[in-house]
Amino acid sequence: MKVICIGRNYAEHAKELNNPLPAEPVFFMKPDTAVLKDNAPFWHPDFSSDIHFEMELVIRISKAGKHISEEFASRYFDAITGGIDFTARDLQQKCKEKGLPWEIAKAFDHSAVIGAFQPISNFPDLSNISFSLDVNNERRQSGLSADMIFSFNRIVAYVSQFITLKTGDLIFTGTPAGVGKVNPGDSLKGKLEDSEVFQFDVK
Ligand code: MN
């Protein structure tokens, strides 16, 4: 199983990090050891002093495919949830400055938090799914899939040109504006529409 993450998929977030808007999806990957689920606590690593939350919609691939056309892409994922793409922003900034890959900032253990998946059929309009993140019961991020620069179908089609997608693979689809630092003691709660999909603590 692999985790694919789309970067800069919401204009307001690209702006807050001073990144240009991409003409094509930008993606990177996390290994399966990055996955943290079932509301397990996140242990703040000591190699970074600036771990950021990025709340994202996450889709789950349900059928293997490559060179998937955008027209048929919706047949290749069957479930959705909310997740956190934890990012060591201080390390990422150093990588960016040197033009180096981002793995140490993005792919570390437990950097890919996933909530409880819901069938995609629960969401009749995939282009209008709302989601949110509360930190210590305060709303920090709100998103709407309509604001994604690249749709789920476009992402699946694009990524599958380069990498074969397999059943169980996860795709994080980018974060809206409002990313911020987490600290030990914080409690994070993610919602899809009105239903809670995860709630976990930072330790
Ligand atoms: Mn992200």
Residues whose N, C-alpha, C, O or C-beta is under 5 A from the ligand:
A	BS01	MN	I6 E54 D85 G174 T175
